[in-house]
Amino acid sequence: MKTGAVLQLGLLAAATLFASANPLTASAQPPTQVIPTFIAVSLTSFDPDARFLNPTFPVSLTLRHTATGSPTHYRFSRFSDFRDAKWLPYSPSPVAQIPASWFETFTPAVGAFNRRVVLHFQVRATNPKAGRPVSRTTNPLTRETTVKTEPQFLNSNTRSATILAGFAG
């Protein structure tokens, strides 16, 4: 082998070694950090029985719904912020008792139906990454470190449905 060929092989080997050790050189673009997205549960529909003629109160209502993922709890409320709701163990066909006080009178009536309540429904799942650190920040003045962790539960989106009640003479 001639000296020039040895020199070329040596330079080629050095360039290959440098490129493999330096990912910025190997791929002309800086590496990007891929943050995995994890959607544990999603509420795809909420379609309870919607009309009750001459009901007896409380109205027994099956909260028909479909969800993706593996829900572990559900809640329902007449308030969109769920301020009066408690999380309950998940059931694929939960039954709710809706008291008469939840139904408000509205006009104009729809046939014999003149009372309604809007129900809001949500499911959640236990987060398999619960408690794991997500980020760490340090206050430069106090040197206090704050660690944010994954939540214990992942909540789904919320779905709503209007339930009508009425009385025919």
C-alpha positions as CSV (number, residue, x, y, z in Angstrom):
1,M,0.0,0.0,0.0
2,K,1.2,3.4,-0.8
3,T,1.6,6.2,1.8
4,G,-1.2,8.2,0.2
5,A,-3.7,5.3,0.3
6,V,-2.8,4.6,4.0
7,L,-3.3,8.3,4.8
8,Q,-6.7,8.3,3.0
9,L,-7.8,5.1,5.0
10,G,-6.6,6.7,8.2
11,L,-8.5,9.9,7.5
12,L,-11.6,7.9,6.5
13,A,-11.4,5.9,9.7
14,A,-11.0,9.0,11.8
15,A,-13.9,10.7,10.1
16,T,-16.1,7.6,10.6
17,L,-15.2,7.4,14.3
18,F,-15.9,11.1,14.8
19,A,-19.2,10.9,13.0
20,S,-20.4,7.9,15.1
21,A,-19.3,9.6,18.3
22,N,-21.0,12.9,17.4
23,P,-24.6,12.5,16.4
24,L,-24.8,16.1,15.2
25,T,-22.2,15.4,12.5
26,A,-23.8,12.1,11.6
27,S,-27.2,13.5,10.8
28,A,-27.0,17.2,9.8
29,Q,-29.9,17.9,12.1
30,P,-29.9,18.2,15.9
31,P,-31.5,15.3,17.7
32,T,-35.0,16.0,19.0
33,Q,-36.4,14.7,22.2
34,V,-39.5,12.7,21.6
35,I,-42.0,13.1,24.4
36,P,-44.4,10.2,24.3
37,T,-48.0,11.0,24.6
38,F,-50.1,8.7,26.8
39,I,-53.9,8.8,26.6
40,A,-55.2,6.3,29.1
41,V,-58.9,6.8,28.6
42,S,-61.3,8.8,26.4
43,L,-65.1,9.1,26.5
44,T,-66.3,8.6,23.0
45,S,-70.1,8.8,23.6
46,F,-72.7,9.5,26.3
47,D,-76.2,8.6,25.4
48,P,-78.5,8.0,28.4
49,D,-82.2,7.6,28.2
50,A,-83.3,11.1,27.4
51,R,-87.1,11.2,27.9
52,F,-89.3,10.3,30.9
53,L,-93.1,10.7,30.7
54,N,-94.9,10.7,34.0
55,P,-91.8,9.7,35.9
56,T,-91.6,8.7,39.5
57,F,-88.7,10.4,41.3
58,P,-85.9,9.8,41.7
59,V,-85.6,8.8,38.0
60,S,-83.5,5.7,37.6
61,L,-81.2,6.4,34.6
62,T,-78.7,4.1,32.9
63,L,-75.7,6.2,31.9
64,R,-75.1,4.5,28.5
65,H,-71.7,5.5,27.2
66,T,-68.6,4.2,25.4
67,A,-65.0,4.7,26.4
68,T,-61.7,3.8,25.1
69,G,-58.9,2.7,27.3
70,S,-59.4,1.1,30.7
71,P,-61.5,3.4,32.9
72,T,-61.3,2.8,36.6
73,H,-63.8,5.4,37.9
74,Y,-66.7,7.5,36.6
75,R,-68.6,10.5,37.8
76,F,-71.7,12.5,36.7
77,S,-73.2,15.8,37.7
78,R,-75.7,18.4,36.8
79,F,-72.9,20.9,37.0
80,S,-70.2,21.2,34.3
81,D,-67.5,21.6,37.0
82,F,-68.6,18.5,38.8
83,R,-68.7,20.3,42.1
84,D,-71.3,17.9,43.6
85,A,-69.9,14.7,42.1
86,K,-67.9,11.9,43.6
87,W,-65.7,9.5,41.8
88,L,-67.3,6.0,41.8
89,P,-65.8,2.6,40.8
90,Y,-66.2,2.2,37.1
91,S,-69.1,0.1,35.7
92,P,-69.8,-0.3,31.9
93,S,-73.5,0.3,32.6
94,P,-73.8,2.5,35.7
95,V,-77.3,3.5,36.9
96,A,-77.9,6.9,38.5
97,Q,-80.8,8.1,40.6
98,I,-81.7,11.6,39.5
99,P,-83.8,13.5,42.1
100,A,-86.7,15.7,41.1
101,S,-84.8,18.8,42.4
102,W,-82.3,18.4,39.5
103,F,-85.0,19.0,36.9
104,E,-85.7,22.6,36.1
105,T,-88.8,23.9,34.3
106,F,-88.3,25.3,30.8
107,T,-90.5,26.9,28.2
108,P,-91.6,26.4,25.6
109,A,-92.3,22.8,26.4
110,V,-91.4,20.0,24.0
111,G,-94.8,18.2,23.8
112,A,-95.5,17.1,27.3
113,F,-91.9,17.5,28.4
114,N,-91.4,20.7,30.3
115,R,-88.6,19.8,32.8
116,R,-85.0,19.1,32.0
117,V,-81.6,18.5,33.4
118,V,-78.2,18.5,31.6
119,L,-76.0,15.7,32.9
120,H,-72.3,15.8,32.5
121,F,-70.3,12.5,32.5
122,Q,-66.6,11.7,32.8
123,V,-64.4,8.7,33.3
124,R,-60.8,8.4,34.5
125,A,-58.1,5.8,34.7
126,T,-55.3,5.1,37.1
127,N,-52.1,6.5,35.7
128,P,-49.4,3.7,35.4
129,K,-46.8,6.4,35.6
130,A,-48.2,8.0,38.8
131,G,-45.7,9.6,41.1
132,R,-42.8,9.6,38.6
133,P,-41.0,12.9,38.2
134,V,-41.9,14.9,35.1
135,S,-39.8,18.0,35.7
136,R,-37.4,19.5,38.2
137,T,-36.9,23.2,38.7
138,T,-34.6,25.1,41.0
139,N,-35.3,28.6,42.2
140,P,-32.0,30.5,41.6
141,L,-32.5,32.8,44.6
142,T,-33.5,30.3,47.2
143,R,-31.9,27.2,45.7
144,E,-35.2,25.3,46.5
145,T,-35.9,22.5,44.1
146,T,-39.4,21.7,43.1
147,V,-40.3,18.3,41.5
148,K,-43.5,17.9,39.6
149,T,-44.7,14.3,39.3
150,E,-47.2,12.4,37.2
151,P,-50.8,12.6,38.5
152,Q,-52.4,9.6,40.1
153,F,-55.3,9.6,37.6
154,L,-55.8,10.6,34.0
155,N,-59.2,12.1,33.4
156,S,-61.1,11.8,30.1
157,N,-62.9,14.4,28.2
158,T,-66.4,15.3,29.4
159,R,-69.7,14.5,27.5
160,S,-73.1,16.0,28.3
161,A,-76.7,15.0,27.6
162,T,-80.1,16.7,28.2
163,I,-82.7,14.6,30.0
164,L,-86.3,15.6,29.7
165,A,-89.2,14.8,32.0
166,G,-92.9,15.7,31.6
167,F,-96.4,14.9,32.8
168,A,-99.3,14.1,30.5
169,G,-102.8,14.5,32.1
